């Protein structure tokens, strides 16, 4: 599933591709992707004649702002957007097409069919699902250590699933939690409320640094992720712990262990990330 760095990359790419384009009509071939309104014809009708103003990100969600409307989109497992000329063949698994007045199209393709779209009047999206219960934004300038400690430090749950909980901090994702905890030297199965302020601060800085580096690299193309121009992310080339089971740790040479924590495949170094 695309996490914060991948969604941030898609956000930046779509800002280059669709801002200023006006929707002539919308075609939907898989109605269940449209979550709000529940009438697909109304969804298409409401968007006609509107122009994209900007694209932003909230957690793992895309927030596509038009003049008078906001489209909130989640890519889920394998959703992707791409720009095409209107005369180009439509690929299999293309479920939503935004036809523009300049004879180009923004197409949403989703092999797994888990993606969602919600349409709101401006401002509604922040007080209604799916955005209304999201936690702190780790790349926002208002993401301070004090706020992070207040949200994370008192939890009696294991630190890894705590960091993955979107109600606390958004968008980190499985890959980036493993990388951040390795960078901070924290075992993934330590309970959050047993960590010292020094350890919590190490995690705080590691989360920010890991996500910033991933964004700069365009995200991680572990499976099928590409941005809106079909380009792969490159952060997977810099992974120090994730996906490296039994390989030597880059810091100490100890074999990397893979286990399951909170139902998620988890990588750590037994030497650099002691469990006590």
Order of alpha helices (4+ residues) and beta strands (2+ residues): alpha-beta-beta-alpha-beta-beta-beta-beta-beta-beta-beta-beta-alpha-alpha-beta-alpha-alpha-beta-beta
